Amino acid sequence: MKKNRKILIGTHNDGKFREISKLLSKRIKKISPKNLNIKVPKETGKTFKSNSELKANFFYKKTKIISLSDDSGLEIVALNKKPGIYSARWAKKNGSFKKAMLNILKKIKNKKNRKARFTCSLSIKLNKKKIITSIGYIYGNISHKILGTKGFGYDPIFIPNRSKLTFGQMNISKKMKIDHRSEAFKKLKKKLKLYKFFI
């Protein structure tokens, strides 16, 4: 590991920044685009992968710092995999994540199938030419009401398989061992070993 290794975590979402920071080595300096007064680019991609790569490329081009970007969201079977890549935009459109969750619960109130999954695409831009991406999933069901105040986003309505608790009720460290972001990060680390880059 090189001394003073630093990575820009390409998000303005404080919850994502905290979780990604915890996945990275303590020896790595984590930089937020907020501190550099860099705005997040528009997510014009049609997939989680294209959006995470778009952001990683954008931040690397702006800063020339190794950039790690995430694009993630909740896909609900009864809503034809929505909100999906529009998860954050749904929250904004509804006025808040809480209002978006209430809207989702209303939409699927009488649905028997409450299956859902969280998807995360992580992309790291290592240099001008090289970008690596991995995708992780966690499967579960949508709860019947908002439960818990931990985590962020749609965590209080998602119950992962083999659990009785929503992510919003779950201990943060436990959640981070099993969630979609953790799964994507594990895959990313394996790929990065090929490039002698350990995070």
ZIGI-V79073 format. One record per run of one state. SS is the DSSP state (alpha for helix, beta for strand, coil for the rest). FROM is the first residue (numbers start at 0). LEN is the number of residues. If there is no record, write none. Layout:
# ZIGI-V79073
ss = (SS/SS)
from = (FROM/FROM)
len = (LEN/LEN)
This chain:
# ZIGI-V79073
ss = (coil/beta/coil/alpha/coil/beta/coil/alpha/coil/beta/alpha/coil/beta/alpha/coil/alpha/coil/beta/coil/beta/coil/alpha/beta/coil/beta/coil/alpha/coil/alpha/coil)
from = (0/5/9/13/23/28/32/47/63/66/76/79/81/83/94/96/107/114/125/130/142/154/157/160/165/166/171/178/179/193)
len = (5/4/4/10/5/4/15/16/3/10/3/2/2/11/2/11/7/11/5/12/12/3/3/5/1/5/7/1/14/6)
